[in-house]
Amino acid sequence: MVSKSLKKIFFFISFFCICINSKNLVANDWLIGNVGTFQGLDKITARIKTFEIKVGVPKKFGVLAIDLQKCVYSRPLDEPESIAYLKVSDNSEKYLVNKDKLSIFEGWIFASSPALNAMEHPVYDVSLISCKKDKTLSNKSSSSTLKD
């Protein structure tokens, strides 16, 4: 009789402890950003350019069209990390003759480990620096909506 009640108490205490510590188990601890900061390298001229890309708005870098699909970053108290999902197309003349865009990269890239899932191109390198939430993109003023 005592052992059954002790088992129940132990079960509820363990369940309570798991519920309290479940914050560490949740994979949703990422903040969603709407702007990614990238660094591009032109290997021919050895020039580096830092640029920002808004989520859903393709940006050209040389002959590449870079489309940022998703951008997330860690919470301020966690170890800093940014992750972005990119689609990169090559718009060079050899592919425009066929009226196709050659998709050269589609996947997640990490700011802390650029070589983990690198975009490979003979002329250009693109790496993620950070993701952030740009408040000016999400908060339109009421006066601009009245003019439309």
C-alpha positions in Angstrom: 0.0 0.0 0.0 2.8 2.4 0.9 4.8 1.5 -2.1 1.9 2.3 -4.5 1.4 5.7 -2.9 5.2 6.4 -3.0 5.2 5.4 -6.7 2.4 7.8 -7.4 4.1 10.6 -5.6 7.4 9.9 -7.4 5.5 9.8 -10.7 3.9 13.2 -10.1 7.1 14.8 -8.8 9.0 13.5 -11.9 6.2 14.7 -14.2 6.3 18.1 -12.5 10.1 18.3 -12.9 9.9 17.4 -16.6 7.2 20.0 -17.2 9.3 22.7 -15.5 12.4 21.8 -17.6 10.5 21.4 -20.8 11.5 24.9 -21.8 14.9 23.4 -22.7 13.3 20.7 -24.8 11.3 23.0 -27.0 12.6 23.6 -30.5 10.7 26.8 -30.8 13.3 28.9 -29.0 14.2 30.8 -32.2 13.1 34.3 -33.1 11.9 34.9 -36.6 13.7 37.6 -38.5 12.7 39.4 -41.7 16.1 40.7 -42.8 19.3 38.8 -43.3 22.8 40.3 -43.5 25.1 38.6 -45.9 28.7 38.9 -47.1 29.5 38.2 -50.7 32.9 37.5 -52.1 33.7 38.0 -55.8 36.6 35.6 -56.3 37.7 37.2 -59.6 38.2 40.7 -58.2 38.7 39.7 -54.6 36.1 42.2 -53.5 33.9 41.7 -50.5 30.4 43.2 -50.3 28.1 43.2 -47.3 24.4 43.5 -48.1 21.0 42.9 -46.6 18.2 40.8 -48.0 14.5 41.0 -46.9 12.6 37.7 -46.6 10.8 37.0 -49.8 12.5 39.8 -51.9 15.2 38.4 -54.2 18.5 40.3 -54.4 21.1 40.3 -57.1 24.7 39.7 -56.4 26.7 39.6 -59.6 24.9 37.0 -61.8 23.3 35.4 -58.8 19.7 35.9 -57.7 19.5 35.2 -53.9 16.1 34.6 -52.5 15.9 34.5 -48.7 13.0 32.3 -47.7 13.4 32.2 -43.9 15.7 33.8 -41.4 15.8 32.9 -37.7 18.1 33.8 -34.8 18.7 32.8 -31.2 17.3 34.6 -28.2 19.5 37.3 -26.7 20.5 35.2 -23.6 21.4 32.1 -25.7 24.6 31.6 -27.6 24.4 33.8 -30.7 23.4 32.0 -33.9 21.6 32.9 -37.1 20.2 30.4 -39.6 18.8 31.2 -43.0 17.0 29.2 -45.8 18.2 30.4 -49.2 17.4 29.7 -52.8 20.2 30.9 -55.1 19.9 30.9 -58.9 22.5 31.6 -61.6 21.4 34.2 -64.1 24.5 34.1 -66.3 24.2 34.3 -70.1 24.8 30.6 -70.7 21.6 29.8 -68.8 19.5 32.7 -70.1 19.8 31.3 -73.6 17.6 28.4 -72.6 15.3 30.8 -70.6 16.0 28.8 -67.4 17.5 29.9 -64.2 19.9 27.3 -62.9 19.2 26.8 -59.2 22.7 26.3 -57.8 21.8 26.2 -54.1 18.8 25.6 -51.9 19.1 25.0 -48.2 19.9 26.2 -44.8 23.1 28.1 -44.0 24.5 28.9 -40.6 26.3 32.1 -39.5 28.5 30.3 -37.1 29.6 27.6 -39.5 29.6 28.8 -43.1 31.3 25.7 -44.4 28.8 23.3 -42.9 26.4 23.8 -45.8 28.2 26.1 -48.2 27.0 27.5 -51.5 29.4 26.4 -54.1 29.9 28.7 -57.2 33.1 29.1 -59.2 33.0 33.0 -59.0 31.0 33.9 -55.9 30.9 33.0 -52.3 27.9 34.0 -50.1 27.8 33.6 -46.3 25.3 34.6 -43.7 26.4 37.1 -41.1 23.2 37.6 -39.1 19.4 37.7 -39.1 17.4 40.4 -37.4 13.9 41.7 -37.1 13.5 45.0 -38.8 10.7 46.8 -37.2 10.3 49.3 -40.0 9.2 46.6 -42.3 6.3 45.4 -40.1 5.0 48.7 -38.8 3.6 50.8 -41.6 2.3 54.2 -40.6 -1.4 54.9 -40.9 -0.7 57.9 -43.1 0.9 55.7 -45.8 -2.1 53.3 -45.8 -4.5 56.2 -46.2 -2.8 57.4 -49.3 -3.0 54.0 -51.1 
